[in-house]
Structures are given as structure tokens and as C-alpha cells.
Amino acid sequence: MKKWMAFMMICLLAAGVLSACSTQASSHGSITMRLAHNQSETHPVHKSLTEFAR
């Protein structure tokens, strides 16, 4: 029973990975992410998010 459950979990994981790698998502163009935080502009979090936005 444990082997069967492990096999099913591996199959579900593989199906999830393969569906996430689909090319359909890239055909919609660019993706816009909006991030918010409550730190000052001199805080490392703000600086890293600004760098990430480039």
C-alpha cells in the first residue's frame, strides 16, 4: 500500500511539473508583478526589490 501511494504521489508531482513547464503561459506576453512593503527607501529590502524590478 505504501509503494502504491508513493507511486501515485510521484505521478502527481511529475504531472504538476510538466504542466508548469507549459508554453501556453509564455504566449500571453509579459507578466506584471506588484510588490509592496513597509520599509524605508534606505532599507535593504527596498533596495533589493528595486534591483529586482530592473
Secondary structure by P-SEA (a helix, b strand, c coil): caaaaaaaaaaaaaaaaaaaaccccccccbbbbbbbbccccccaaaaaaaaaac
